[in-house]
Amino acid sequence: MMPARRADRRPSATLDPVTAASGVPASAFDHDLPPDAIAQVPIVPRDAARLLLDRGPRREPDDRGVRDLPGLLDPGDVLVVNDTRVLPARLSARKDTGGAVEVLLLEREPAGTWRALVRPGRRVPPGTSVHAGELRIDVGDELGDGVRRVRLGVAADAELDALTSVGEVPLPPYIHEPLADPERYQTVFARVPGSVAAPTAGLHLTERVLDGCRERGVRVERVQLHVGLGTFRPITSDTVDAHVMHAEAYRVDPSVAEACRATRAHGRRVVAVGTTVVRTLEAVAATGALAGRTDIYLHGDHRFALVDRMLTNFHVPRSSLLVLVDAFIGPRWRDLYTAALDRGYRFLSFGDCCLLDHRWGRA
């Protein structure tokens, strides 16, 4: 059983009647996002990104920087990052007839096939083979929601090399500028290939910042969740509750789970770098499984069992990411987003970030 959290460190949450109720309209998570607020290129250096510090209800947030992160944490805290690495999963291919086809690999299946998006799908019937450079791609059946099953024409142990040779790192559709250095869409701690999108809050961190956290007495730990494209899909259902969450593969070392539990038992905080880390840790808390696939959907009055603070970017309107933020801090996210826009913060994947604190509940 998970050790109890000290009551003086985290008061009971006060639920907002709108977001706590069932049947919340998805339109409740619309917000103004001017196109010029969407960052098109990553900031240089990484830790020069701005950080909006949440100070709780009815208090103005502070303007800080990612470089300030070590001083914003307490000795004994645990900072948890996601060490997944983005695959070069976007493949520009051609049919034997010369027609252009784009294949976006989503996830490798146990049988060695891949789930993928194929465009234009209507012109690529099952049984078609296309080529990206020297790599053959056999396109198979439709799996629903525009997803196809494909097989790469190389041995399993040669797939990553083949993809690195002919593929590109897929950027979100709202990024229109080419990326000069593909490594800028990888975190400095990216290790295990498997994602089709970066855990973007981690893009801001540098070894200097991480070392500063360790010198401060903060323990830095890693988990792994391979990010799928579903992370960025807007909620298309009429209500928040009706949204169907995507599933993603995750893995947490037993020592990391125990470190998080022990940290909270001693009155310190677990700080998640990004929504993917939040989902990973809360999936472990909910199921007890340290590895597998999770479609955990954090919304409404979810009671967070392992995460106290979250470093996260500013998210797309009407998205499951924004709904997660609302579950974490309540409706004051709207005040924070308004402040960020007024102060010129940059939004979405290459944008700035905020440090949110669950200790005040959802007031």
C-alpha positions in Angstrom: 0.0 0.0 0.0 1.2 3.5 -0.9 2.4 5.5 2.2 0.1 8.3 3.2 0.9 11.8 2.2 1.4 14.3 5.1 -1.7 16.4 5.4 0.1 19.7 6.0 1.8 19.4 2.6 -1.2 19.0 0.4 -4.7 20.3 1.5 -7.8 18.5 0.2 -8.8 19.7 -3.3 -11.9 21.9 -3.7 -13.7 20.7 -6.9 -15.0 23.2 -9.4 -18.6 22.3 -10.1 -18.2 22.7 -13.8 -15.2 20.5 -14.4 -16.0 18.0 -11.7 -19.4 17.3 -13.1 -20.0 14.6 -15.7 -20.9 15.7 -19.3 -18.6 18.8 -19.3 -18.7 20.3 -22.8 -15.4 20.1 -24.7 -16.0 23.7 -25.6 -15.1 24.5 -21.9 -11.5 24.0 -22.9 -11.4 26.4 -25.8 -9.0 29.3 -25.4 -7.6 32.1 -27.5 -4.4 31.1 -29.2 -3.2 33.7 -31.8 -1.1 32.1 -34.5 1.8 34.4 -33.7 1.9 33.0 -30.2 2.8 29.5 -31.5 6.6 29.1 -31.4 7.9 27.9 -34.8 11.6 27.3 -33.8 13.2 26.1 -30.6 14.9 28.8 -28.4 18.7 28.8 -28.2 20.0 27.7 -25.7 17.4 25.3 -24.5 17.3 26.6 -20.9 16.7 30.2 -22.1 13.0 29.3 -22.3 10.7 31.3 -20.0 8.9 29.6 -17.1 5.7 30.9 -15.6 5.6 30.0 -11.9 2.1 29.1 -10.6 1.7 30.7 -7.1 -1.8 29.5 -6.4 -5.3 30.9 -6.5 -5.7 34.7 -6.5 -2.0 35.3 -6.7 -0.2 36.6 -9.7 2.2 34.1 -11.3 5.9 34.9 -11.4 8.1 35.2 -14.5 11.1 33.0 -14.2 13.3 31.0 -16.6 14.1 27.3 -17.0 17.5 28.1 -15.6 15.9 29.0 -12.3 14.3 25.5 -11.9 16.9 24.1 -9.4 16.1 27.0 -7.0 12.3 26.4 -7.4 12.6 22.9 -6.1 13.3 21.7 -2.6 16.1 19.4 -1.3 14.6 15.9 -1.1 12.2 16.4 -4.1 12.3 14.0 -7.0 12.3 15.3 -10.6 11.1 12.7 -13.1 11.8 12.9 -16.8 10.7 10.8 -19.8 13.7 9.3 -21.6 11.9 8.2 -24.8 13.5 9.1 -28.1 11.6 10.2 -31.2 11.8 7.9 -34.2 12.6 9.2 -37.7 9.1 7.9 -38.4 8.0 10.1 -41.4 8.8 8.4 -44.7 8.5 10.0 -48.1 7.8 7.1 -50.4 6.8 6.3 -54.0 4.7 3.7 -55.6 6.0 1.8 -58.6 3.9 4.0 -60.8 5.8 7.0 -59.4 3.0 8.4 -57.2 4.0 10.0 -54.0 3.0 8.4 -50.7 3.7 9.5 -47.1 4.0 6.9 -44.4 4.0 7.9 -40.8 4.9 5.0 -38.5 3.0 5.2 -35.2 4.0 2.1 -33.2 5.7 -1.2 -33.7 3.5 -4.3 -33.0 4.7 -7.5 -31.3 4.5 -9.4 -34.6 7.0 -7.1 -36.2 4.5 -5.1 -38.2 3.8 -1.4 -37.6 0.7 0.7 -37.2 1.0 3.7 -39.5 -0.8 6.5 -41.3 -0.6 6.3 -45.1 -1.5 9.2 -47.3 -3.3 9.4 -49.7 -4.8 6.2 -48.3 -7.5 5.8 -50.9 -4.8 5.4 -53.6 -2.9 2.8 -51.7 -5.0 -0.4 -51.5 -3.9 -3.3 -49.2 -1.1 -5.3 -50.9 0.6 -2.3 -52.3 4.4 -1.9 -51.9 6.0 1.5 -51.8 9.7 2.5 -51.5 11.4 5.2 -49.4 14.9 5.2 -50.9 16.0 1.6 -50.6 13.5 0.7 -48.0 10.4 -1.3 -49.1 7.2 -0.8 -47.2 4.3 -3.3 -47.7 1.0 -1.6 -47.0 -1.7 -3.9 -45.5 -5.1 -3.7 -44.0 -7.0 -0.8 -42.6 -7.3 -0.8 -38.8 -9.8 2.1 -38.3 -9.3 5.8 -37.7 -7.2 6.0 -40.8 -4.5 3.7 -39.4 -3.0 1.0 -41.6 -0.8 -2.0 -40.9 2.5 -2.0 -42.7 5.6 -4.1 -42.8 9.2 -2.8 -43.4 11.2 -4.8 -45.8 14.3 -5.2 -43.5 15.2 -7.5 -40.6 13.9 -6.3 -37.2 17.5 -5.5 -36.0 18.1 -3.4 -39.0 14.9 -1.3 -38.8 16.3 1.6 -36.8 19.3 2.0 -39.1 17.0 1.9 -42.2 14.7 4.5 -40.7 17.6 6.7 -39.7 18.8 6.5 -43.3 15.6 7.5 -45.1 13.2 8.9 -42.5 12.6 12.2 -40.9 11.6 13.2 -37.3 7.9 14.1 -37.6 7.0 17.6 -36.3 3.6 18.6 -35.1 1.3 20.0 -37.9 1.3 23.5 -36.4 5.1 23.7 -36.9 5.7 25.2 -40.3 9.4 26.1 -40.2 11.9 23.4 -41.1 14.1 22.2 -38.2 17.8 22.9 -38.9 18.9 20.4 -36.3 16.7 17.3 -35.7 18.3 16.8 -32.3 16.5 19.9 -31.1 13.3 17.8 -31.2 15.0 15.3 -28.8 15.6 15.8 -25.1 19.1 15.8 -23.9 18.3 12.6 -22.0 16.5 10.8 -24.9 17.6 7.2 -24.9 15.1 4.6 -26.0 13.6 5.0 -29.5 9.9 4.6 -29.8 8.0 7.9 -29.9 6.5 9.8 -32.8 6.3 13.0 -30.8 8.7 14.5 -28.3 7.8 14.9 -24.5 8.1 18.6 -25.1 8.4 19.9 -21.6 11.7 18.0 -21.4 13.1 19.9 -24.5 13.9 22.8 -22.2 16.2 21.0 -19.8 20.0 20.9 -20.2 22.7 19.0 -18.4 23.5 22.3 -16.6 19.9 22.5 -15.2 19.8 18.8 -14.3 23.2 19.1 -12.5 21.9 22.2 -10.7 18.9 20.2 -9.5 21.2 17.4 -8.2 23.4 19.9 -6.4 20.3 21.3 -4.8 19.6 17.9 -3.4 16.9 16.9 -5.9 16.9 13.4 -7.1 16.6 13.1 -10.9 14.9 9.9 -12.2 13.7 8.5 -15.5 10.6 6.8 -16.7 9.6 5.8 -20.2 6.5 6.5 -22.2 6.5 6.3 -25.9 4.4 9.2 -27.1 1.9 8.6 -29.8 0.2 11.1 -32.2 -3.0 10.8 -30.2 -1.4 13.0 -27.5 -1.9 16.0 -29.8 -5.3 15.2 -31.3 -8.1 17.6 -30.2 -11.1 16.3 -28.3 -13.7 15.9 -31.1 -16.5 14.5 -28.9 -19.2 16.9 -27.6 -18.2 16.2 -24.0 -15.0 15.7 -22.2 -16.1 12.4 -20.7 -16.9 10.9 -24.1 -13.3 11.3 -25.4 -11.5 8.1 -26.0 -7.9 8.2 -24.9 -5.1 6.6 -27.0 -2.9 3.9 -25.4 0.8 4.1 -25.1 3.6 1.8 -24.0 5.3 2.7 -20.8 7.9 1.3 -18.4 9.0 2.4 -14.8 11.9 0.9 -12.9 10.8 -0.4 -9.5 13.4 1.8 -7.8 11.8 4.9 -9.4 8.3 4.0 -8.2 9.6 3.4 -4.7 11.6 6.6 -4.7 8.4 8.6 -5.6 6.4 6.9 -2.9 9.2 7.4 -0.3 9.6 11.0 -1.3 5.9 11.8 -0.7 5.9 9.8 2.6 8.7 12.1 3.9 6.7 15.2 3.0 8.7 16.1 -0.2 7.3 16.4 -3.7 7.4 14.5 -6.9 7.9 16.9 -9.8 6.9 15.5 -13.2 8.5 16.9 -16.4 5.6 16.9 -18.8 2.2 15.3 -19.1 3.6 12.0 -20.3 5.4 11.6 -17.0 2.2 12.5 -15.1 0.3 9.9 -17.1 3.0 7.3 -16.5 3.2 7.7 -12.8 -0.5 7.9 -12.3 -1.0 4.8 -14.4 1.5 3.0 -12.0 -0.4 4.3 -9.0 -3.8 3.2 -10.5 -2.8 -0.3 -11.6 0.3 -1.3 -9.8 1.8 -2.4 -13.1 5.3 -1.1 -13.8 5.2 -1.8 -17.5 2.6 -2.3 -20.2 0.2 0.0 -22.1 -1.9 2.7 -20.6 -4.8 4.7 -21.9 -5.3 6.5 -18.5 -7.4 9.7 -19.0 -6.8 12.3 -16.4 -9.7 14.7 -16.2 -12.3 16.2 -13.8 -11.9 15.2 -10.2 -9.0 12.7 -10.6 -7.1 12.3 -7.4 -3.4 12.5 -8.1 -1.6 9.8 -6.2 2.0 10.2 -7.2 2.5 13.7 -8.7 2.7 17.0 -6.8 4.1 19.5 -9.3 4.3 19.5 -13.1 6.6 21.3 -15.5 4.6 21.6 -18.8 4.3 23.6 -21.9 1.2 25.7 -22.9 -1.2 23.4 -24.8 -3.5 23.3 -27.7 -7.1 24.3 -27.0 -9.7 21.5 -26.5 -7.0 18.8 -26.0 -6.6 16.0 -23.5 -3.4 17.7 -22.3 -5.3 20.8 -21.3 -7.9 18.7 -19.7 -5.2 17.1 -17.6 -3.9 20.5 -16.6 -7.4 21.4 -15.4 -7.6 18.2 -13.4 -4.3 19.1 -11.8 -4.9 22.8 -10.8 -8.5 23.5 -11.7 -9.9 26.4 -13.6 -7.1 28.8 -12.7 -5.3 27.4 -15.8 -7.3 30.0 -17.7 -5.8 32.8 -15.7 -2.3 31.4 -16.2 -2.8 31.1 -20.0 -4.2 34.6 -20.2 -1.2 36.0 -18.2 1.2 34.0 -20.5 -0.3 35.5 -23.6 -0.3 39.0 -22.2 3.3 38.6 -21.2 4.4 37.3 -24.6 5.1 33.7 -23.7 5.6 31.3 -26.6 3.1 28.4 -26.9 3.1 24.7 -27.8 5.9 22.3 -28.5 8.8 24.8 -29.0 7.3 27.3 -26.7 7.9 28.3 -23.1 6.6 26.4 -20.0 5.0 26.7 -16.6 5.5 25.1 -13.3 2.2 24.1 -11.8 1.6 23.2 -8.2 -1.1 20.8 -7.0 -0.7 21.6 -3.3 -3.5 24.3 -3.4 -5.9 21.8 -4.9 -8.2 22.7 -7.8 -9.2 26.1 -6.4 
